[in-house]
């Protein structure tokens, strides 16, 4: 865009920082005019500009408060690196589909609003990735022309990778069989490498070595919320809107003689509904 080319270098440095992973901003994906586009929340950008990572940068405007960060982001909007948008309904049938975005006419900066990126940042990584992809494809096509030593090395490497994949599947089958046996012999069962399929690092996947298959305990927070809901529901009683019991539910207990019982000492209780004095 022409506006982006007119931006001074210090503003461009700020934008490059916000677009990089150093800023730590949560990048969301939306749909604008039928195309997928990244967008962020204003509060995340302010937090990034007040972070220690931004304070270490050189040739950028100094920011010490949230107000200064807001003013700096507002001054970047005329260069169209990002624009204020409104977020609508999901673009697809599923609720997890990217939300639809629409550019607003009033371009200002508000912490609670959303802003769509119209700047991809430095393209050096993209260019290097493209060159590497072409080199890999060209090397694969010219594989018959490789020296014998290189071809032998690639063959050993491929065998090693296939062996690791086969070992992984064999380990998954063995741990499943062992778990089924331990369910019968030593309930509730034992898992070997319980974190093998967990979203952890390579080393953490094999720690601990084994673990009982115990059910997960409910968190104390959920239990306290349930107890609070039960307490509130038990404490609620019908009222007439002024804090006093409803007149239709007011009752008095009157002792009357039991006509069917010959014993004079016997009494029964009779419940009679009466209106409150204020309603008479």
C-alpha positions as CSV (number, residue, x, y, z in Angstrom):
1,X,0.0,0.0,0.0
2,X,1.1,3.6,-0.6
3,X,0.3,4.6,2.9
4,X,2.7,2.0,4.3
5,X,5.6,3.1,2.1
6,X,5.2,6.6,3.6
7,X,5.7,5.4,7.2
8,X,8.8,6.6,9.0
9,X,11.4,4.0,10.0
10,X,10.6,4.2,13.8
11,X,6.9,3.4,13.1
12,X,7.9,0.6,10.8
13,X,10.1,-0.8,13.5
14,X,7.1,-0.8,15.9
15,X,4.9,-2.6,13.4
16,X,7.6,-5.2,12.7
17,X,7.9,-5.9,16.4
18,X,4.1,-6.3,16.8
19,X,4.0,-8.6,13.8
20,X,6.8,-10.8,15.1
21,X,6.6,-13.5,17.7
22,X,8.6,-11.4,20.2
23,X,5.6,-9.3,20.9
24,X,3.7,-12.4,22.2
25,X,0.4,-11.2,20.8
26,X,-2.4,-13.6,20.3
27,X,-3.1,-13.7,16.5
28,X,-6.6,-14.7,15.5
29,X,-7.8,-15.7,12.0
30,X,-11.0,-14.1,10.5
31,X,-12.6,-13.8,7.1
32,X,-12.7,-10.4,5.4
33,X,-14.4,-10.2,2.0
34,X,-14.1,-13.9,1.5
35,X,-10.3,-14.0,2.4
36,X,-8.7,-15.2,5.5
37,X,-6.8,-12.5,7.4
38,X,-5.1,-12.2,10.8
39,X,-6.4,-9.8,13.4
40,X,-5.7,-9.0,17.0
41,X,-7.3,-7.3,20.0
42,X,-6.3,-3.8,21.0
43,X,-5.5,-4.7,24.5
44,X,-2.9,-7.3,23.4
45,X,-1.1,-4.6,21.3
46,X,-0.9,-2.2,24.3
47,X,0.4,-5.0,26.5
48,X,3.1,-5.8,23.9
49,X,4.2,-2.2,23.8
50,X,4.5,-2.0,27.6
51,X,6.5,-5.2,27.8
52,X,10.2,-5.5,28.6
53,X,10.8,-6.9,25.1
54,X,9.7,-3.6,23.5
55,X,11.8,-1.6,26.0
56,X,15.0,-3.3,24.7
57,X,14.3,-2.2,21.1
58,X,16.3,0.7,19.5
59,X,15.0,3.4,17.1
60,X,11.5,3.1,18.4
61,X,9.3,5.6,20.2
62,X,9.6,5.3,24.0
63,X,6.5,3.9,25.8
64,X,6.2,3.8,29.5
65,X,2.4,3.9,30.2
66,X,-0.7,2.4,28.6
67,X,-1.9,5.9,27.5
68,X,1.4,6.4,25.6
69,X,1.0,3.0,24.0
70,X,-2.6,3.8,22.9
71,X,-1.5,7.1,21.4
72,X,1.3,5.4,19.5
73,X,-1.0,2.8,18.1
74,X,-3.5,5.5,17.1
75,X,-0.8,7.3,15.2
76,X,0.0,4.1,13.2
77,X,-3.6,3.6,11.9
78,X,-3.3,6.3,9.1
79,X,-0.5,4.2,7.5
80,X,-2.9,1.3,7.1
81,X,-0.7,-1.4,8.6
82,X,-3.8,-2.5,10.5
83,X,-7.4,-1.2,10.5
84,X,-10.2,-1.4,13.0
85,X,-12.8,-4.0,12.2
86,X,-16.1,-5.4,13.7
87,X,-16.3,-9.1,14.4
88,X,-19.5,-10.8,13.4
89,X,-20.9,-14.4,13.3
90,X,-18.8,-17.5,12.3
91,X,-18.2,-17.8,8.6
92,X,-19.1,-21.5,8.5
93,X,-21.7,-23.7,10.0
94,X,-19.5,-24.7,13.0
95,X,-19.1,-22.3,15.9
96,X,-15.4,-22.7,15.8
97,X,-15.2,-21.4,12.2
98,X,-13.3,-18.1,11.7
99,X,-15.4,-15.0,12.4
100,X,-16.4,-12.6,9.7
101,X,-14.8,-9.2,9.8
102,X,-15.9,-5.9,8.5
103,X,-13.9,-2.7,8.3
104,X,-15.5,0.2,10.3
105,X,-15.7,3.8,9.0
106,X,-14.6,5.2,12.3
107,X,-10.9,4.4,12.6
108,X,-9.7,4.9,16.1
109,X,-7.9,2.8,18.7
110,X,-9.9,1.2,21.6
111,X,-8.5,-1.5,23.8
112,X,-11.6,-3.6,23.6
113,X,-11.9,-3.5,19.8
114,X,-10.3,-5.7,17.1
115,X,-7.8,-4.8,14.4
116,X,-7.0,-6.6,11.1
117,X,-3.5,-6.9,9.8
118,X,-2.8,-5.6,6.3
119,X,1.0,-6.1,6.7
120,X,2.7,-9.4,6.4
121,X,6.0,-8.3,7.9
122,X,9.4,-9.2,6.6
123,X,9.2,-11.6,3.6
124,X,12.8,-12.8,4.1
125,X,11.6,-16.1,5.8
126,X,9.1,-16.7,3.0
127,X,11.7,-16.2,0.3
128,X,14.2,-18.5,2.0
129,X,11.5,-21.1,2.5
130,X,10.6,-21.0,-1.2
131,X,14.3,-21.3,-2.2
132,X,14.7,-24.3,0.1
133,X,11.6,-26.0,-1.3
134,X,12.8,-25.6,-4.8
135,X,16.3,-26.9,-3.8
136,X,14.7,-30.0,-2.2
137,X,12.6,-30.8,-5.2
138,X,15.5,-30.3,-7.6
139,X,17.7,-32.5,-5.4
140,X,15.0,-35.3,-5.4
141,X,14.7,-35.1,-9.2
142,X,18.5,-35.4,-9.6
143,X,18.8,-38.2,-7.1
144,X,20.1,-40.7,-9.8
145,X,23.0,-38.3,-10.5
146,X,24.1,-38.2,-6.8
147,X,27.5,-39.8,-5.9
148,X,27.2,-43.4,-4.6
149,X,28.2,-42.4,-1.0
150,X,25.5,-39.8,-0.7
151,X,22.8,-42.2,-2.1
152,X,23.9,-44.8,0.4
153,X,23.7,-42.3,3.2
154,X,20.2,-41.3,2.3
155,X,19.2,-44.9,2.2
156,X,20.5,-45.5,5.7
157,X,18.8,-42.4,6.9
158,X,15.4,-43.4,5.4
159,X,15.8,-46.9,7.0
160,X,16.5,-45.3,10.4
161,X,13.4,-43.0,10.2
162,X,11.2,-45.9,9.2
163,X,12.6,-48.0,12.1
164,X,11.7,-45.2,14.5
165,X,8.2,-45.0,13.2
166,X,7.8,-48.8,13.4
167,X,9.2,-48.8,17.0
168,X,6.6,-46.1,18.0
169,X,3.7,-48.1,16.7
170,X,5.1,-51.3,18.3
171,X,5.4,-49.5,21.6
172,X,1.8,-48.3,21.4
173,X,0.5,-51.8,20.8
174,X,2.6,-53.3,23.6
175,X,1.4,-50.7,26.1
176,X,-2.3,-51.3,25.1
177,X,-1.9,-55.1,25.5
178,X,-0.2,-54.6,28.9
179,X,-3.0,-52.3,30.0
180,X,-5.7,-54.8,29.1
181,X,-3.8,-57.5,31.1
182,X,-3.4,-55.3,34.1
183,X,-7.1,-54.4,34.1
184,X,-7.9,-58.1,34.7
185,X,-5.0,-58.9,37.0
186,X,-4.5,-55.6,38.9
187,X,-7.5,-53.3,38.5
188,X,-7.8,-50.3,37.6
189,X,-4.9,-51.1,35.2
190,X,-1.4,-49.7,34.5
191,X,-0.3,-47.6,31.6
192,X,3.3,-47.8,30.4
193,X,4.5,-44.3,29.4
194,X,1.2,-42.6,30.2
195,X,2.2,-39.4,28.5
196,X,3.2,-41.0,25.2
197,X,0.4,-39.3,23.3
198,X,0.2,-36.2,25.5
199,X,1.0,-32.7,24.1
200,X,4.5,-32.5,25.8
201,X,8.1,-32.6,24.7
202,X,9.9,-35.7,23.4
203,X,11.7,-36.4,26.7
204,X,8.5,-35.7,28.8
205,X,6.6,-38.3,26.7
206,X,8.5,-41.1,28.4
207,X,8.3,-39.7,32.0
208,X,7.0,-41.4,34.2
209,X,7.7,-45.0,33.2
210,X,4.3,-46.2,34.4
211,X,1.2,-45.0,36.1
212,X,-2.1,-46.3,37.5
213,X,-5.2,-45.6,35.4
214,X,-6.9,-43.6,38.1
215,X,-9.9,-41.3,37.3
216,X,-9.2,-37.6,37.3
217,X,-10.4,-35.8,40.4
218,X,-12.8,-32.9,40.0
219,X,-11.1,-29.6,40.8
220,X,-12.0,-27.8,44.1
221,X,-13.2,-24.8,42.1
222,X,-15.9,-26.8,40.4
223,X,-17.0,-28.4,43.7
224,X,-17.2,-25.0,45.4
225,X,-19.3,-23.6,42.5
226,X,-21.7,-26.5,42.7
227,X,-22.1,-26.1,46.5
228,X,-22.7,-22.4,46.1
229,X,-25.4,-23.0,43.5
230,X,-27.1,-25.6,45.8
231,X,-27.0,-23.1,48.7
232,X,-28.5,-20.4,46.7
233,X,-31.3,-22.6,45.4
234,X,-32.1,-23.8,48.9
235,X,-32.2,-20.2,50.2
236,X,-34.6,-18.9,47.6
237,X,-38.2,-18.6,48.8
238,X,-41.2,-17.2,46.9
239,X,-41.9,-13.5,47.7
240,X,-44.4,-10.9,46.6
241,X,-41.7,-8.6,45.2
242,X,-41.3,-6.6,48.5
243,X,-39.3,-9.2,50.4
244,X,-42.4,-10.5,52.3
245,X,-43.9,-13.9,51.7
246,X,-46.6,-14.2,49.1
247,X,-50.1,-13.9,50.7
248,X,-51.3,-17.1,49.0
249,X,-48.7,-19.0,50.8
250,X,-49.2,-17.5,54.3
251,X,-50.8,-20.0,56.6
252,X,-51.8,-20.4,60.2
253,X,-52.1,-23.6,62.3
254,X,-55.2,-24.0,64.4
255,X,-55.8,-26.8,66.7
256,X,-59.3,-28.3,66.5
257,X,-60.9,-31.3,68.2
258,X,-60.9,-34.5,66.2
259,X,-64.6,-35.4,65.7
260,X,-63.8,-39.0,65.0
261,X,-61.7,-39.6,68.1
262,X,-63.5,-40.0,71.5
263,X,-60.5,-39.1,73.6
264,X,-60.7,-35.4,74.7
265,X,-56.9,-35.0,74.9
266,X,-56.4,-35.7,71.2
267,X,-56.0,-32.8,68.9
268,X,-55.2,-32.4,65.2
269,X,-53.7,-29.5,63.4
270,X,-55.6,-27.8,60.6
271,X,-53.8,-25.6,58.0
272,X,-55.9,-22.7,56.8
273,X,-54.7,-20.2,54.2
274,X,-55.3,-16.6,55.1
275,X,-54.4,-13.3,53.5
276,X,-51.9,-10.9,55.0
277,X,-53.2,-7.9,56.8
278,X,-51.8,-5.6,54.2
279,X,-53.8,-7.3,51.4
280,X,-57.2,-7.2,53.2
